[in-house]
Amino acid sequence: MSLIHQDLGNTFNFAQYLMQTNQDRPEKIAYIDDFGSLTFASLNERIAQFGTSLLKSGLKREERILLLMQDTNDWPVSFLGSMYCGVVPVAVNTLLTPEDYSYMLAHSRAQVVVLSSSLIPTLIKALDLANQQDGHEVLEVIVSHPTVDDRKLFINAHQDLEWIEFDDFLNEAGTIVPPAKTHPDDPGFWLYSSGSTGQPKGTLHTQSNPYWTAELYAKTVLQLQENDICFSAAKLFFAYGLGNGLSFPLSVGATTILMSERATPTACFKRFTELKPTIFFGAPTGYGGMLASPDLPGKDLVALRMCSSAGEALPQELGEKWTRHFGCQIIDGLGSTEMLHIFLSNRPDDVKYGTSGKPVIGYEIDLRGDDGKRVAIGQIGDLFVKGPSSAVMYWNNRTKTRETFQGEWTKSGDKYVCDEDGYYTYSGRNDDMIKVSGIYVSPFEVEGTLLQHPAVLESAVIGVPDSQGLVKTKAFVILKEGHSISEKDLQDFVKDRLAPFKYPRMIEFVKELPKTATGKIQRFRLRNQEINKQ
């Protein structure tokens, strides 16, 4: 029986599956965070305690709790402890506003919040807003690593709301309950989309979905092993980070490094040289920043054997520079919140920089034109994907659910082109494509070409109407420190490398680009900015 047709049966609990996977390596280190380390035996014990305490606090199966947490060892305990007892964890971005959290609390109807102490002031505002706007009230707040002052601050603001420290909550468990007998298709957890094009969407994943991403990508493509040490710049609340720092390493018994602070080059280099990860998971913006840093460590100071990239397509120039410096490849791929992780990827023995590689085993890809029919080789089309890790729906959003989840297929929102050898190359998001003189221009292709110039650090390309209403390409460019170049010279550089109609007719040099919390460039904000100028 092939893996993709494997029957998980009528009972499958993802937390229980991981606990059983690691029961024979009790003293091995599972996690290392900024506070200390956690063995697999301790991880399993704390998962069961957390799940038991949730049920004792009055929560029932399929009710939701909100995880507003920095990446510490308490994060996987909370997430898997919830799934252990059939409660649904809702993992949210720690970089959002009180208004965002107010919406998510009310939308998910979360009964409990698990919180990092540094986010207490933000949660206080969010709770007030949620109560005022929707009448939603939270029953309990569980706080990770609080101080005495943290407790005073929260209690003064919400005297009627039950507060408990994380370890005290675990100690309330008493007699451990067995794991919930969940079905593989039962609700497992939620992730919220970035909300870059509107209100964040609550994406519902099943108990079995992370199992499939680990089996089909981590074990098959990355060939992750027990002796690996994993380190992800992407945080656990992202779909990409959740696989990198939880599903993948725990599925093979590898060790994971967690980091609460922002993934700056300095912070990453510190982990590279002191904790010696063997696999690093990053995004193109991060790789670019590290390569441009004067503190970039030498190959002899790190233990990297492989790196992964997702979030946006990796420019060929960045991949090649990284490999020349560290002697290891970056395995670039395409994933999404809706598919949970990467479904289109390069492979360690088959890396073609500048492309997203080929479909991961277990997934099918279809490129379709505006008429809904499959496009020919070499033509740009809308990417649809089919595979076992697809989300069930967007919570309370039937219209968007139907637009995205079409039968067995999920519409990714990306434009891609496939060459004769079966490699897929990113052409941009549907909303970002530019049509010049009736021909599609991929902003990513132009940005990648600009990035090849030694003076360019980052760029973003959009379509801007001229005085006659005709769309022309405009580039926003960040130069590397100490570099300068004229607009004309940069235009000529692009003309020499791309078809003439693709070069940017306008170039604006800027200090920063608008981005989501995940580091993706928000081209729609640049477009709005240009409209407001007119």
C-alpha positions, 0 to 999 in steps of 0.5 A: 500500500502506498503511503499516500493511500495509507489508512490511519483508521477511525482513531488518530490523535496527532499528539498521541502519535508523536508521544508514542514515536518518541517514548523510546528516547526519554532522555534525549533533548527535544527542545532548547529555548532561551530558558533551558532544555526539555527532554522527550520524557518531560515533553510527553509528561507535560503534554498529558498534564496540559491536556488533563488540566484543560479538561479539569478547567471545564473545556470540552472537545472541539472548544477553542483556546488561543495561543498568543505565545513567543517560541519557548518550550511551553509552546509545543506543550500547549499546542500538543496538550490541546490536541491531546485532549481534543481541544482546538488550539488557535495559534496566532501571530505575536506581532499583531495589534489589540484590534486583531486579537479582539477579532480573533478572540470573538471569531474563534470563541476562544475560552482560554488564552495561553500567553507569553508574559511580554504580551500581557499589555496587548492582551489586556487591550484586546480583552477589553475590545472583545468584550465591548464589541462582541460581548465575548468573555474569556474564562482563564488566562494561562501565563508563561514565565511571568514576573510578580509585576506581570501578575499585578498588571494583569490582575489590576486590569481584570480582577474577575478573570482567572489567572494562573502561571503555566507550571501551576496549571500543569500541576493541577492535572492530578490523575492523567486522562488518556488521549482523546479518541479523535478521528483523523478528520476531526478538527485539530487546530486553527491557523489565521491567514496573514490578512494581507488582503483583508480580514484574517481567515481562520483556517481549520486543519484536521488532526491528521494534516500535520502527519501528512506534511511530516511524512511527505515532505520532512521525511521524503524531501528533507530526509530529516533524521534523528540526529538533526538539530532544527532551527527555524527563523519562521515562528511556530504560529506560522504554518511554515514554522509549525512544521519546521519546529514541531511536526517535522523534528518530533516525527523523527526524534530530532532536537529543535532550537526555539528562539523568542526574539526576532530572527535578526542576522545577529540572533541567527548567527548566535544560534548557528555558532553556539548551538550548531543546528544542522538544518535551518529554515528561513525565508528569502528576506532573511537569507538576503539580510544575513548574506549582506551582514558584515558578521556573516560567520564562516563555513567552519563555524557552523554545522549546517548540512541543509537549509530550507526556504519558503514564504516567497520564491527564493531568487536564484542569486541568493541561493547561489551566494548562500551555497558558495559561502556555506557549502550547503544548498537551500531547498526552496519550495512553495507552501501555504497556510491552506495546505499547511506546508510545502507541496512544491519543492526542490530536492537535495539531489535536484536543486534548480535555483530560481524555481520552486522545483517539482511536486512533492510526492502525494501532491498534484499540481495543475496550472489553469488559464482564465478559462479554467483549462490547463495551460500549455507548457511554458505558459503562466497559469493559476496554480491549483494543488491537491493533497492530503494536508489541505485545510477543511475550510475557513471558519464562518466564511463560506464565500472565501471557502468556496473560492479557495477549496474547489472539490479536491483542489485548492486554489493557491492564489499564485501564478506559475509556469512549468517548463519542459523538464517539469520545474515550476517557476513562480510568476507572482500572486494573482493580484500582483501580476502586471499586464503590459501591452496585453502581456503578463509581466511577473513582478518577481522576475523583474525583482529577481533581475534587479537583485542580481545587481551588486548594489541592490538589497531588496526590490518590489515591482508593481504596475502603475498607470501612466498619464494615458492610463496605460500600465507601466512597471515601477520598481521600489529599490533598497540599496545596500549600505554604501552603494549608489546607482542611477535610475538609468543604469539600473534600467539598462541592467534589467534591459540587458537581461530581460525582454525590453517590455519588462524593464521598470519604466520608473524606479524609486529608491526607498529605505524600506518596503511594506511587509506582512509580519511574515516578511512578505512584501505587500505590493498592494500597499505600494499600489495604493500609495501610488493611487493616492499620489494621483 
